Amino acid sequence: MSAAKAALRNFTRTLASEQIGCVNAVSPGVIETSLRQALPEATIEELRQALLQQIPVKRFGKPSRTMSPPTFLASKQASSIMVSS
């Protein structure tokens, strides 16, 4: 998953450098979803602990909190904002 995210991030940076002003990307961290319910509880907890070790803030994101930043960044109110990392 990290490789795919890095590839997408680099693709977006390349595209943005060629099409300045036309490219936006938001890359949230690990989001807690209901997909994990398909796994045994022991496997879920093991995976959860392994992922938490890799997350600086030591918590998962929530789906309800992932739409506000992209919605704002797509609005005219954010037309002067340029963020790159």
Stockholm file with secondary structure:
# STOCKHOLM 1.0

chainA/1-85         MSAAKAALRNFTRTLASEQIGCVNAVSPGVIETSLRQALPEATIEELRQALLQQIPVKRFGKPSRTMSPPTFLASKQASSIMVSS
#=GR chainA/1-85 SS CHHHHHHHHHHHHHHHHHSTTSCCCCCCCCBCCGGGGGSCHHHHHHHHHHHHHHCTTSSCBCGGGSSHHHHHHTSGGGTTCCCCC
#=GC SS_cons        CHHHHHHHHHHHHHHHHHSTTSCCCCCCCCBCCGGGGGSCHHHHHHHHHHHHHHCTTSSCBCGGGSSHHHHHHTSGGGTTCCCCC
//
